[in-house]
Amino acid sequence: MTWGRDLWDQYENIEKHTQSGLDLTERYVKFVKERVDIELNYAKQLRNLSKKYTRRGGKEELDSKFSNHQAFQDILTELNDYAGQREVVAEKLTTMVCAELTRHLHELKIERKGHLAEYKKAQQNLELSFKCMENSKKKFEKEWREAEKAIQQAERIEQESASTKADVDKAKQLSHLKTHIADECKNDYAANLQKYNTEQKGLYYIEIPSIFNKLQDMDERRVVKLAEGYRLFAETEKVVMPIIAKCLDGINTASSKTSEKQDSQLFIELHKTGLVPPADVEFEDYSQGIKPAGSDTAVNQTKLRIGKKGFFNKKRQKISSPEKAVPPSLEDFSHLPPEQRRKRLQQSIDEINKELQKEKDQSVALEKMKEVYVSNSQLGDPNSLEPQMTQTCQTIHTLKGKLAKYEAWLSEAGGETNTSAINNNQSRTVPVNTSHNQDNFYEDDDFYEDFDDPLGQCTALYSFDGSGEGTVCMQEGELLTLMEKDQGDGWVRVRRRTGDEGYVPASYVKIS
């Protein structure tokens, strides 16, 4: 079944139907464009959401060591990848559906306009032929009636007795002329009628079917292209589904990697101080004549205070001015609890070892390059490498000294010295501190053997908050007992009337 054969008389319906098809295609293109906008906005919001909750260093960087924190960051990464797949869907819909259908729609509109114009032109030609046929018909009718009147007039004149021969001949000649003209109009009318019938037959059996069949073919091609757009609407989604599934699997994997026991153990390792709880406070029997100021109670109180804050490192930094006290150096991490200090020192040693190995490798490479230059001077000047080799040697020497210092601190803190690092650096010796470990710190009374006898009195010139390790607070004008003089590091040890004892800047007090 074809439009040309079965719908030859349905031009208006065909025109409406084809226009409706083009309108549908245009509506679908707009629909897909709105879907693309939704996908892009969705992807943008997902990316912003992922960026908002992604860690940015600081405390979050420390928390990322825990499995549940890292799992959340993995989820954000997978979500960002998922947003990327939504953008892929939007891009494919734009290029494969919107752009292609828009181009095809433009071509169909031009083609349809041409077919409809062709039909109207054929109709106009047939109408012109019909008008010409009608005019010849009317002319034939008019001339034939005039010829009949002329014949009747000639017959009447011929029958009249009063008519002359000349009148009769003139009437007959007029009738013959009119008859001849009528015959010519008849022949012209017959020719125009035949021409019209031929054109009409050609129009309805050849031209119109051909035009309508072309419109049918055009509409069917539109339907095929539109169906392809429908298919691609789903196909673009199906293409990215495996990747989206991997993103979702990644989220499931991240959830399975969380371990509550591992996080608890890691939390212990990060914050374990290695300190022991403070000892019981001894009973002070004043009935036995114990003097509060000179008894062991003050010492015990000092021990208890130090036990809560950690032991005081005697490597103190000097005070630069009375206006502002500079805290002790933190390079050896002495401000940290023992366990954390050992960890930080070991980390520093590992980093120094990496840098040292890197410099050694560079030194070996420079030596080899120098040997090549010496063997073949065309490749380069061996002397040009001397500054770089000298710099490398100096860096290695500096790193070795730094490594020895950190290993000494680690040994002092009760950690195990890296023997492999020592073997690699035989030129240096690592001093080992034989001081008491933290575990028996509070039990060693020798540590306080020089704390017992006061050395005099002193007056506080300035207020001091005593917030540092092993320090004690004091108020301006307060009278204090001097327990230990300045050993060259800018600090003295004093005891308050309350029995609290600790170090204060030497420049902050005046010794009586």
BELSUL-V100270 format. One record per backbone hydrogen bond with DSSP energy under -1.0 kcal/mol. CO is the residue of the C=O (numbers start at 1). NH is the residue of the N-H. If there is no record, write none. Layout:
# BELSUL-V100270
co & nh
CO & NH
CO & NH
This chain:
# BELSUL-V100270
co & nh
2 & 6
3 & 7
7 & 10
10 & 14
11 & 15
12 & 16
13 & 17
14 & 18
15 & 19
16 & 20
17 & 21
18 & 22
19 & 23
20 & 24
21 & 25
22 & 26
23 & 27
24 & 28
25 & 29
26 & 30
27 & 31
28 & 32
29 & 33
30 & 34
31 & 35
32 & 36
33 & 37
34 & 38
35 & 39
36 & 40
37 & 41
38 & 42
39 & 43
40 & 44
41 & 45
42 & 46
43 & 47
44 & 48
45 & 49
46 & 50
47 & 51
48 & 52
49 & 53
57 & 60
58 & 62
59 & 63
60 & 64
62 & 65
63 & 66
66 & 70
67 & 71
68 & 72
69 & 73
70 & 74
71 & 75
72 & 76
73 & 77
74 & 78
75 & 79
76 & 80
77 & 81
78 & 82
79 & 83
80 & 84
81 & 85
82 & 86
83 & 87
84 & 88
85 & 89
86 & 90
87 & 91
88 & 92
89 & 93
90 & 94
91 & 95
92 & 96
93 & 97
93 & 98
94 & 99
97 & 101
98 & 102
99 & 103
100 & 104
101 & 105
102 & 106
103 & 107
104 & 108
105 & 109
106 & 110
107 & 111
108 & 112
109 & 113
110 & 114
111 & 115
112 & 116
113 & 117
114 & 118
115 & 119
116 & 120
117 & 121
118 & 122
119 & 123
120 & 124
121 & 125
122 & 126
123 & 127
124 & 128
125 & 129
126 & 130
127 & 131
128 & 132
129 & 133
130 & 134
131 & 135
132 & 136
133 & 137
134 & 138
135 & 139
136 & 140
137 & 141
138 & 142
139 & 143
140 & 144
141 & 145
142 & 146
143 & 147
144 & 148
145 & 149
146 & 150
147 & 151
148 & 152
149 & 153
150 & 154
151 & 155
152 & 156
153 & 157
154 & 158
155 & 159
156 & 160
164 & 168
165 & 169
166 & 170
167 & 171
168 & 172
169 & 173
170 & 174
171 & 175
172 & 176
173 & 177
174 & 178
175 & 179
176 & 180
177 & 181
178 & 182
179 & 183
180 & 184
181 & 185
182 & 186
183 & 187
184 & 188
185 & 189
186 & 190
187 & 191
188 & 192
189 & 193
190 & 194
191 & 195
192 & 196
193 & 197
194 & 198
195 & 199
196 & 200
197 & 201
198 & 202
199 & 203
200 & 204
201 & 205
202 & 206
202 & 207
203 & 208
206 & 210
207 & 211
208 & 212
209 & 213
210 & 214
211 & 215
212 & 216
213 & 217
214 & 218
215 & 219
216 & 220
217 & 221
218 & 222
219 & 223
220 & 224
221 & 225
222 & 226
223 & 227
224 & 228
225 & 229
226 & 230
227 & 231
228 & 232
229 & 233
231 & 235
232 & 236
234 & 238
235 & 239
236 & 240
240 & 244
241 & 245
242 & 246
243 & 247
244 & 248
245 & 249
246 & 250
247 & 251
248 & 252
249 & 253
250 & 254
251 & 255
252 & 256
253 & 257
259 & 263
260 & 264
261 & 265
262 & 266
263 & 267
264 & 268
265 & 269
266 & 270
267 & 271
268 & 272
273 & 339
284 & 286
285 & 288
286 & 289
291 & 295
296 & 300
297 & 301
298 & 302
299 & 303
300 & 304
301 & 305
302 & 306
303 & 307
304 & 308
305 & 309
306 & 310
314 & 316
330 & 333
333 & 336
337 & 341
338 & 342
339 & 343
340 & 344
341 & 345
342 & 346
343 & 347
344 & 348
345 & 349
346 & 350
347 & 351
348 & 352
349 & 353
350 & 354
351 & 355
352 & 356
353 & 357
354 & 358
355 & 359
356 & 360
357 & 361
358 & 362
359 & 363
360 & 364
361 & 365
362 & 366
363 & 367
364 & 368
365 & 369
366 & 370
367 & 371
368 & 372
369 & 373
370 & 374
371 & 375
372 & 376
376 & 379
381 & 384
382 & 385
383 & 386
385 & 389
386 & 390
387 & 391
388 & 392
389 & 393
390 & 394
391 & 395
392 & 396
393 & 397
394 & 398
395 & 399
396 & 400
397 & 401
398 & 402
399 & 403
400 & 404
401 & 405
402 & 406
403 & 407
404 & 408
405 & 409
406 & 410
407 & 411
408 & 412
409 & 413
410 & 415
411 & 414
417 & 419
418 & 422
419 & 423
420 & 424
422 & 425
425 & 428
438 & 441
445 & 448
446 & 449
448 & 451
456 & 482
457 & 512
458 & 480
459 & 510
460 & 477
464 & 474
468 & 471
470 & 503
474 & 464
475 & 478
478 & 460
480 & 458
481 & 495
482 & 455
484 & 493
490 & 506
492 & 504
493 & 483
493 & 484
494 & 502
495 & 481
496 & 499
500 & 496
502 & 494
503 & 472
504 & 492
505 & 508
506 & 509
508 & 461
508 & 462
510 & 459
